[in-house]
Amino acid sequence: MTDKKMSRRELLGTTLFFGAAASLGSSFLQACGGSGPTCTDTAGLSQGDVATRTANLYVDVSTDASKNCANCNFFRSSGDNVCGGCQVIKGPISPAGNCRLWAAKIRT
């Protein structure tokens, strides 16, 4: 095994390559009827609101099918297959998403 250090130029190139690949892969998945909307745009949020999303581990796709935003008590739907809202976390929220504040929807 060789102990070769990566130059800054190589690191930047590799980072840009994988970033572009992830972005294109996500676009192709959406175009092919992927798992739902991408609700990660935090451009209009304050740094505190973004920090709240991050601290509560919000993700667009839940790793637990039984615990997603669509069946969370705090989720507010905007329609089918579009970003909704949350009473606790600001910004766009995917119905397929999840965070650590998930609470089962109260049935009345």
N, CA, C and O atoms as a GROMACS GRO file, in nm:
protein
  432
    1MET      N    1   0.084  -0.118   0.000
    1MET     CA    2   0.000   0.000   0.000
    1MET      C    3   0.088   0.124   0.000
    1MET      O    4   0.183   0.131   0.078
    2THR      N    5   0.059   0.219  -0.085
    2THR     CA    6   0.136   0.342  -0.092
    2THR      C    7   0.072   0.448  -0.005
    2THR      O    8  -0.050   0.455   0.007
    3ASP      N    9   0.155   0.530   0.054
    3ASP     CA   10   0.104   0.638   0.139
    3ASP      C   11   0.115   0.768   0.061
    3ASP      O   12   0.198   0.853   0.092
    4LYS      N   13   0.030   0.784  -0.043
    4LYS     CA   14   0.034   0.902  -0.129
    4LYS      C   15  -0.066   1.004  -0.076
    4LYS      O   16  -0.182   0.972  -0.054
    5LYS      N   17  -0.020   1.128  -0.057
    5LYS     CA   18  -0.109   1.235  -0.012
    5LYS      C   19  -0.178   1.296  -0.134
    5LYS      O   20  -0.119   1.307  -0.241
    6MET      N   21  -0.301   1.336  -0.115
    6MET     CA   22  -0.378   1.399  -0.222
    6MET      C   23  -0.352   1.550  -0.221
    6MET      O   24  -0.354   1.613  -0.115
    7SER      N   25  -0.327   1.606  -0.337
    7SER     CA   26  -0.304   1.750  -0.345
    7SER      C   27  -0.436   1.823  -0.332
    7SER      O   28  -0.543   1.763  -0.346
    8ARG      N   29  -0.430   1.952  -0.305
    8ARG     CA   30  -0.552   2.033  -0.296
    8ARG      C   31  -0.628   2.029  -0.427
    8ARG      O   32  -0.751   2.021  -0.428
    9ARG      N   33  -0.556   2.035  -0.536
    9ARG     CA   34  -0.620   2.034  -0.668
    9ARG      C   35  -0.695   1.901  -0.690
    9ARG      O   36  -0.807   1.901  -0.740
   10GLU      N   37  -0.633   1.789  -0.653
   10GLU     CA   38  -0.698   1.659  -0.666
   10GLU      C   39  -0.821   1.649  -0.574
   10GLU      O   40  -0.925   1.597  -0.614
   11LEU      N   41  -0.807   1.700  -0.453
   11LEU     CA   42  -0.918   1.698  -0.358
   11LEU      C   43  -1.035   1.781  -0.410
   11LEU      O   44  -1.150   1.737  -0.404
   12LEU      N   45  -1.007   1.901  -0.460
   12LEU     CA   46  -1.112   1.987  -0.515
   12LEU      C   47  -1.179   1.921  -0.635
   12LEU      O   48  -1.301   1.922  -0.646
   13GLY      N   49  -1.100   1.863  -0.724
   13GLY     CA   50  -1.155   1.796  -0.842
   13GLY      C   51  -1.243   1.678  -0.804
   13GLY      O   52  -1.351   1.660  -0.861
   14THR      N   53  -1.198   1.598  -0.709
   14THR     CA   54  -1.275   1.483  -0.664
   14THR      C   55  -1.405   1.528  -0.597
   14THR      O   56  -1.511   1.470  -0.621
   15THR      N   57  -1.396   1.631  -0.514
   15THR     CA   58  -1.515   1.683  -0.446
   15THR      C   59  -1.616   1.736  -0.546
   15THR      O   60  -1.735   1.706  -0.535
   16LEU      N   61  -1.571   1.812  -0.644
   16LEU     CA   62  -1.661   1.865  -0.746
   16LEU      C   63  -1.724   1.754  -0.829
   16LEU      O   64  -1.842   1.759  -0.862
   17PHE      N   65  -1.644   1.653  -0.862
   17PHE     CA   66  -1.695   1.541  -0.941
   17PHE      C   67  -1.808   1.469  -0.868
   17PHE      O   68  -1.915   1.446  -0.925
   18PHE      N   69  -1.784   1.433  -0.741
   18PHE     CA   70  -1.885   1.359  -0.667
   18PHE      C   71  -2.006   1.446  -0.634
   18PHE      O   72  -2.118   1.395  -0.628
   19GLY      N   73  -1.985   1.574  -0.613
   19GLY     CA   74  -2.098   1.666  -0.591
   19GLY      C   75  -2.186   1.674  -0.714
   19GLY      O   76  -2.309   1.669  -0.703
   20ALA      N   77  -2.124   1.686  -0.831
   20ALA     CA   78  -2.200   1.692  -0.957
   20ALA      C   79  -2.271   1.559  -0.983
   20ALA      O   80  -2.385   1.558  -1.028
   21ALA      N   81  -2.204   1.449  -0.955
   21ALA     CA   82  -2.266   1.317  -0.976
   21ALA      C   83  -2.388   1.299  -0.886
   21ALA      O   84  -2.490   1.247  -0.930
   22ALA      N   85  -2.378   1.342  -0.762
   22ALA     CA   86  -2.491   1.331  -0.669
   22ALA      C   87  -2.607   1.418  -0.715
   22ALA      O   88  -2.723   1.377  -0.708
   23SER      N   89  -2.575   1.537  -0.761
   23SER     CA   90  -2.679   1.629  -0.808
   23SER      C   91  -2.749   1.574  -0.932
   23SER      O   92  -2.872   1.578  -0.941
   24LEU      N   93  -2.671   1.524  -1.027
   24LEU     CA   94  -2.730   1.468  -1.149
   24LEU      C   95  -2.810   1.343  -1.118
   24LEU      O   96  -2.917   1.322  -1.175
   25GLY      N   97  -2.759   1.259  -1.029
   25GLY     CA   98  -2.831   1.138  -0.991
   25GLY      C   99  -2.965   1.170  -0.929
   25GLY      O  100  -3.065   1.104  -0.957
   26SER      N  101  -2.968   1.272  -0.846
   26SER     CA  102  -3.093   1.316  -0.783
   26SER      C  103  -3.190   1.368  -0.888
   26SER      O  104  -3.310   1.341  -0.882
   27SER      N  105  -3.140   1.444  -0.986
   27SER     CA  106  -3.224   1.497  -1.093
   27SER      C  107  -3.283   1.385  -1.177
   27SER      O  108  -3.401   1.389  -1.211
   28PHE      N  109  -3.201   1.285  -1.210
   28PHE     CA  110  -3.251   1.172  -1.288
   28PHE      C  111  -3.357   1.094  -1.210
   28PHE      O  112  -3.457   1.051  -1.267
   29LEU      N  113  -3.334   1.075  -1.082
   29LEU     CA  114  -3.430   1.004  -1.000
   29LEU      C  115  -3.563   1.078  -0.997
   29LEU      O  116  -3.668   1.015  -1.008
   30GLN      N  117  -3.560   1.209  -0.982
   30GLN     CA  118  -3.682   1.289  -0.982
   30GLN      C  119  -3.751   1.280  -1.118
   30GLN      O  120  -3.873   1.264  -1.123
   31ALA      N  121  -3.677   1.289  -1.226
   31ALA     CA  122  -3.735   1.285  -1.360
   31ALA      C  123  -3.798   1.150  -1.390
   31ALA      O  124  -3.892   1.141  -1.470
   32CYS      N  125  -3.749   1.047  -1.327
   32CYS     CA  126  -3.801   0.913  -1.350
   32CYS      C  127  -3.908   0.875  -1.248
   32CYS      O  128  -3.939   0.757  -1.232
   33GLY      N  129  -3.964   0.973  -1.181
   33GLY     CA  130  -4.068   0.944  -1.083
   33GLY      C  131  -4.011   0.890  -0.954
   33GLY      O  132  -4.059   0.789  -0.903
   34GLY      N  133  -3.908   0.955  -0.901
   34GLY     CA  134  -3.842   0.912  -0.779
   34GLY      C  135  -3.935   0.909  -0.660
   34GLY      O  136  -4.057   0.911  -0.676
   35SER      N  137  -3.878   0.904  -0.542
   35SER     CA  138  -3.954   0.882  -0.420
   35SER      C  139  -4.037   1.000  -0.373
   35SER      O  140  -4.112   0.986  -0.277
   36GLY      N  141  -4.026   1.114  -0.436
   36GLY     CA  142  -4.106   1.228  -0.394
   36GLY      C  143  -4.034   1.358  -0.417
   36GLY      O  144  -3.928   1.360  -0.479
   37PRO      N  145  -4.091   1.466  -0.366
   37PRO     CA  146  -4.031   1.597  -0.390
   37PRO      C  147  -3.902   1.614  -0.310
   37PRO      O  148  -3.883   1.551  -0.206
   38THR      N  149  -3.814   1.701  -0.359
   38THR     CA  150  -3.695   1.738  -0.285
   38THR      C  151  -3.726   1.866  -0.210
   38THR      O  152  -3.754   1.969  -0.272
   39CYS      N  153  -3.722   1.859  -0.081
   39CYS     CA  154  -3.763   1.972   0.003
   39CYS      C  155  -3.648   2.021   0.089
   39CYS      O  156  -3.664   2.039   0.210
   40THR      N  157  -3.534   2.041   0.028
   40THR     CA  158  -3.415   2.081   0.103
   40THR      C  159  -3.375   2.226   0.082
   40THR      O  160  -3.272   2.269   0.134
   41ASP      N  161  -3.453   2.304   0.008
   41ASP     CA  162  -3.420   2.444  -0.019
   41ASP      C  163  -3.442   2.527   0.107
   41ASP      O  164  -3.556   2.548   0.149
   42THR      N  165  -3.335   2.574   0.166
   42THR     CA  166  -3.343   2.653   0.288
   42THR      C  167  -3.302   2.798   0.263
   42THR      O  168  -3.267   2.869   0.357
   43ALA      N  169  -3.307   2.842   0.137
   43ALA     CA  170  -3.260   2.975   0.100
   43ALA      C  171  -3.332   3.087   0.175
   43ALA      O  172  -3.268   3.186   0.209
   44GLY      N  173  -3.460   3.075   0.203
   44GLY     CA  174  -3.534   3.182   0.269
   44GLY      C  175  -3.535   3.174   0.421
   44GLY      O  176  -3.602   3.254   0.486
   45LEU      N  177  -3.462   3.079   0.478
   45LEU     CA  178  -3.464   3.060   0.623
   45LEU      C  179  -3.348   3.130   0.691
   45LEU      O  180  -3.242   3.151   0.631
   46SER      N  181  -3.368   3.167   0.816
   46SER     CA  182  -3.260   3.225   0.895
   46SER      C  183  -3.160   3.116   0.931
   46SER      O  184  -3.189   2.997   0.918
   47GLN      N  185  -3.042   3.157   0.974
   47GLN     CA  186  -2.941   3.060   1.015
   47GLN      C  187  -2.991   2.976   1.132
   47GLN      O  188  -2.960   2.857   1.141
   48GLY      N  189  -3.069   3.037   1.220
   48GLY     CA  190  -3.125   2.965   1.334
   48GLY      C  191  -3.223   2.857   1.290
   48GLY      O  192  -3.225   2.747   1.346
   49ASP      N  193  -3.307   2.890   1.188
   49ASP     CA  194  -3.402   2.792   1.137
   49ASP      C  195  -3.331   2.676   1.069
   49ASP      O  196  -3.371   2.560   1.084
   50VAL      N  197  -3.227   2.705   0.995
   50VAL     CA  198  -3.147   2.600   0.930
   50VAL      C  199  -3.081   2.514   1.038
   50VAL      O  200  -3.075   2.392   1.025
   51ALA      N  201  -3.030   2.578   1.143
   51ALA     CA  202  -2.966   2.504   1.252
   51ALA      C  203  -3.067   2.412   1.322
   51ALA      O  204  -3.032   2.302   1.363
   52THR      N  205  -3.192   2.458   1.335
   52THR     CA  206  -3.296   2.375   1.395
   52THR      C  207  -3.323   2.251   1.310
   52THR      O  208  -3.336   2.141   1.363
   53ARG      N  209  -3.330   2.270   1.177
   53ARG     CA  210  -3.350   2.155   1.087
   53ARG      C  211  -3.236   2.055   1.104
   53ARG      O  212  -3.258   1.934   1.114
   54THR      N  213  -3.114   2.107   1.106
   54THR     CA  214  -2.996   2.023   1.116
   54THR      C  215  -2.989   1.952   1.252
   54THR      O  216  -2.963   1.832   1.259
   55ALA      N  217  -3.013   2.026   1.359
   55ALA     CA  218  -3.005   1.969   1.493
   55ALA      C  219  -3.109   1.859   1.515
   55ALA      O  220  -3.087   1.766   1.592
   56ASN      N  221  -3.224   1.871   1.446
   56ASN     CA  222  -3.329   1.771   1.461
   56ASN      C  223  -3.323   1.663   1.354
   56ASN      O  224  -3.416   1.584   1.339
   57LEU      N  225  -3.212   1.661   1.278
   57LEU     CA  226  -3.181   1.555   1.182
   57LEU      C  227  -3.287   1.537   1.073
   57LEU      O  228  -3.319   1.424   1.036
   58TYR      N  229  -3.341   1.649   1.021
   58TYR     CA  230  -3.439   1.640   0.913
   58TYR      C  231  -3.374   1.581   0.788
   58TYR      O  232  -3.265   1.622   0.748
   59VAL      N  233  -3.443   1.484   0.726
   59VAL     CA  234  -3.402   1.425   0.598
   59VAL      C  235  -3.524   1.417   0.508
   59VAL      O  236  -3.637   1.403   0.556
   60ASP      N  237  -3.504   1.424   0.377
   60ASP     CA  238  -3.614   1.419   0.280
   60ASP      C  239  -3.677   1.281   0.267
   60ASP      O  240  -3.794   1.269   0.229
   61VAL      N  241  -3.601   1.176   0.299
   61VAL     CA  242  -3.652   1.039   0.288
   61VAL      C  243  -3.623   0.966   0.419
   61VAL      O  244  -3.508   0.950   0.458
   62SER      N  245  -3.728   0.923   0.485
   62SER     CA  246  -3.717   0.853   0.613
   62SER      C  247  -3.653   0.715   0.593
   62SER      O  248  -3.677   0.649   0.492
   63THR      N  249  -3.575   0.674   0.689
   63THR     CA  250  -3.517   0.540   0.685
   63THR      C  251  -3.613   0.438   0.748
   63THR      O  252  -3.590   0.318   0.738
   64ASP      N  253  -3.720   0.487   0.810
   64ASP     CA  254  -3.821   0.401   0.873
   64ASP      C  255  -3.955   0.432   0.806
   64ASP      O  256  -4.013   0.538   0.828
   65ALA      N  257  -4.004   0.339   0.724
   65ALA     CA  258  -4.127   0.361   0.647
   65ALA      C  259  -4.248   0.390   0.736
   65ALA      O  260  -4.342   0.453   0.690
   66SER      N  261  -4.246   0.345   0.860
   66SER     CA  262  -4.361   0.368   0.948
   66SER      C  263  -4.355   0.504   1.016
   66SER      O  264  -4.452   0.547   1.079
   67LYS      N  265  -4.242   0.573   1.004
   67LYS     CA  266  -4.225   0.705   1.066
   67LYS      C  267  -4.180   0.805   0.960
   67LYS      O  268  -4.061   0.827   0.942
   68ASN      N  269  -4.276   0.864   0.890
   68ASN     CA  270  -4.244   0.968   0.793
   68ASN      C  271  -4.329   1.090   0.822
   68ASN      O  272  -4.424   1.084   0.900
   69CYS      N  273  -4.295   1.201   0.760
   69CYS     CA  274  -4.364   1.326   0.788
   69CYS      C  275  -4.513   1.319   0.756
   69CYS      O  276  -4.593   1.384   0.824
   70ALA      N  277  -4.552   1.243   0.656
   70ALA     CA  278  -4.693   1.233   0.618
   70ALA      C  279  -4.778   1.177   0.732
   70ALA      O  280  -4.896   1.210   0.742
   71ASN      N  281  -4.719   1.094   0.818
   71ASN     CA  282  -4.797   1.041   0.931
   71ASN      C  283  -4.752   1.099   1.065
   71ASN      O  284  -4.772   1.037   1.169
   72CYS      N  285  -4.691   1.218   1.061
   72CYS     CA  286  -4.648   1.288   1.182
   72CYS      C  287  -4.754   1.390   1.223
   72CYS      O  288  -4.816   1.453   1.137
   73ASN      N  289  -4.774   1.406   1.350
   73ASN     CA  290  -4.874   1.499   1.402
   73ASN      C  291  -4.842   1.644   1.367
   73ASN      O  292  -4.933   1.726   1.358
   74PHE      N  293  -4.715   1.678   1.348
   74PHE     CA  294  -4.675   1.816   1.322
   74PHE      C  295  -4.678   1.856   1.174
   74PHE      O  296  -4.667   1.974   1.142
   75PHE      N  297  -4.691   1.758   1.084
   75PHE     CA  298  -4.686   1.784   0.939
   75PHE      C  299  -4.815   1.848   0.890
   75PHE      O  300  -4.924   1.810   0.931
   76ARG      N  301  -4.801   1.945   0.802
   76ARG     CA  302  -4.914   2.011   0.737
   76ARG      C  303  -4.897   1.996   0.586
   76ARG      O  304  -4.805   2.053   0.527
   77SER      N  305  -4.985   1.919   0.526
   77SER     CA  306  -4.976   1.887   0.383
   77SER      C  307  -5.015   2.005   0.296
   77SER      O  308  -5.103   2.084   0.331
   78SER      N  309  -4.947   2.016   0.182
   78SER     CA  310  -4.981   2.116   0.081
   78SER      C  311  -5.040   2.050  -0.042
   78SER      O  312  -5.067   2.118  -0.141
   79GLY      N  313  -5.062   1.921  -0.038
   79GLY     CA  314  -5.113   1.845  -0.151
   79GLY      C  315  -5.031   1.720  -0.173
   79GLY      O  316  -4.930   1.697  -0.105
   80ASP      N  317  -5.074   1.639  -0.268
   80ASP     CA  318  -5.004   1.515  -0.298
   80ASP      C  319  -4.872   1.540  -0.369
   80ASP      O  320  -4.865   1.620  -0.462
   81ASN      N  321  -4.768   1.471  -0.324
   81ASN     CA  322  -4.635   1.472  -0.386
   81ASN      C  323  -4.574   1.612  -0.399
   81ASN      O  324  -4.502   1.640  -0.495
   82VAL      N  325  -4.602   1.701  -0.301
   82VAL     CA  326  -4.540   1.832  -0.295
   82VAL      C  327  -4.491   1.856  -0.152
   82VAL      O  328  -4.536   1.790  -0.058
   83CYS      N  329  -4.401   1.951  -0.137
   83CYS     CA  330  -4.350   1.983  -0.004
   83CYS      C  331  -4.462   2.043   0.080
   83CYS      O  332  -4.544   2.122   0.031
   84GLY      N  333  -4.465   2.005   0.205
   84GLY     CA  334  -4.560   2.060   0.300
   84GLY      C  335  -4.487   2.146   0.401
   84GLY      O  336  -4.380   2.200   0.373
   85GLY      N  337  -4.546   2.157   0.519
   85GLY     CA  338  -4.486   2.235   0.625
   85GLY      C  339  -4.488   2.158   0.755
   85GLY      O  340  -4.542   2.048   0.762
   86CYS      N  341  -4.429   2.216   0.857
   86CYS     CA  342  -4.421   2.152   0.988
   86CYS      C  343  -4.446   2.259   1.093
   86CYS      O  344  -4.406   2.374   1.078
   87GLN      N  345  -4.512   2.220   1.200
   87GLN     CA  346  -4.538   2.314   1.309
   87GLN      C  347  -4.413   2.340   1.392
   87GLN      O  348  -4.407   2.439   1.465
   88VAL      N  349  -4.313   2.253   1.382
   88VAL     CA  350  -4.195   2.264   1.466
   88VAL      C  351  -4.071   2.308   1.388
   88VAL      O  352  -3.992   2.388   1.438
   89ILE      N  353  -4.055   2.258   1.267
   89ILE     CA  354  -3.938   2.288   1.185
   89ILE      C  355  -3.982   2.374   1.067
   89ILE      O  356  -4.075   2.336   0.994
   90LYS      N  357  -3.918   2.487   1.047
   90LYS     CA  358  -3.954   2.577   0.938
   90LYS      C  359  -3.893   2.531   0.806
   90LYS      O  360  -3.794   2.457   0.804
   91GLY      N  361  -3.953   2.575   0.697
   91GLY     CA  362  -3.904   2.544   0.564
   91GLY      C  363  -3.985   2.434   0.499
   91GLY      O  364  -4.078   2.381   0.560
   92PRO      N  365  -3.950   2.400   0.375
   92PRO     CA  366  -4.022   2.295   0.303
   92PRO      C  367  -3.995   2.158   0.364
   92PRO      O  368  -3.882   2.124   0.397
   93ILE      N  369  -4.102   2.079   0.377
   93ILE     CA  370  -4.092   1.947   0.440
   93ILE      C  371  -4.150   1.842   0.346
   93ILE      O  372  -4.262   1.857   0.298
   94SER      N  373  -4.074   1.737   0.318
   94SER     CA  374  -4.119   1.629   0.232
   94SER      C  375  -4.212   1.535   0.309
   94SER      O  376  -4.182   1.501   0.424
   95PRO      N  377  -4.324   1.492   0.248
   95PRO     CA  378  -4.410   1.395   0.315
   95PRO      C  379  -4.337   1.263   0.344
   95PRO      O  380  -4.375   1.191   0.436
   96ALA      N  381  -4.234   1.232   0.265
   96ALA     CA  382  -4.156   1.110   0.285
   96ALA      C  383  -4.042   1.130   0.384
   96ALA      O  384  -3.970   1.035   0.415
   97GLY      N  385  -4.025   1.252   0.433
   97GLY     CA  386  -3.914   1.286   0.520
   97GLY      C  387  -3.930   1.237   0.663
   97GLY      O  388  -4.025   1.166   0.696
   98ASN      N  389  -3.835   1.278   0.747
   98ASN     CA  390  -3.837   1.240   0.887
   98ASN      C  391  -3.741   1.328   0.964
   98ASN      O  392  -3.646   1.382   0.907
   99CYS      N  393  -3.765   1.343   1.093
   99CYS     CA  394  -3.670   1.407   1.184
   99CYS      C  395  -3.688   1.343   1.321
   99CYS      O  396  -3.776   1.260   1.340
  100ARG      N  397  -3.605   1.382   1.414
  100ARG     CA  398  -3.612   1.317   1.546
  100ARG      C  399  -3.729   1.367   1.630
  100ARG      O  400  -3.750   1.316   1.740
  101LEU      N  401  -3.805   1.466   1.582
  101LEU     CA  402  -3.922   1.516   1.654
  101LEU      C  403  -4.051   1.445   1.613
  101LEU      O  404  -4.159   1.483   1.657
  102TRP      N  405  -4.041   1.342   1.528
  102TRP     CA  406  -4.158   1.273   1.477
  102TRP      C  407  -4.248   1.227   1.590
  102TRP      O  408  -4.202   1.170   1.690
  103ALA      N  409  -4.379   1.252   1.574
  103ALA     CA  410  -4.480   1.207   1.671
  103ALA      C  411  -4.598   1.155   1.592
  103ALA      O  412  -4.642   1.218   1.495
  104ALA      N  413  -4.651   1.041   1.630
  104ALA     CA  414  -4.762   0.979   1.558
  104ALA      C  415  -4.879   1.077   1.548
  104ALA      O  416  -4.912   1.147   1.643
  105LYS      N  417  -4.940   1.078   1.430
  105LYS     CA  418  -5.055   1.163   1.405
  105LYS      C  419  -5.169   1.125   1.499
  105LYS      O  420  -5.202   1.007   1.514
  106ILE      N  421  -5.227   1.225   1.563
  106ILE     CA  422  -5.339   1.201   1.654
  106ILE      C  423  -5.466   1.185   1.572
  106ILE      O  424  -5.505   1.275   1.498
  107ARG      N  425  -5.529   1.070   1.587
  107ARG     CA  426  -5.653   1.042   1.513
  107ARG      C  427  -5.771   1.086   1.598
  107ARG      O  428  -5.782   1.049   1.715
  108THR      N  429  -5.859   1.166   1.539
  108THR     CA  430  -5.978   1.211   1.612
  108THR      C  431  -6.104   1.160   1.549
  108THR      O  432  -6.214   1.188   1.598
   0.00000   0.00000   0.00000
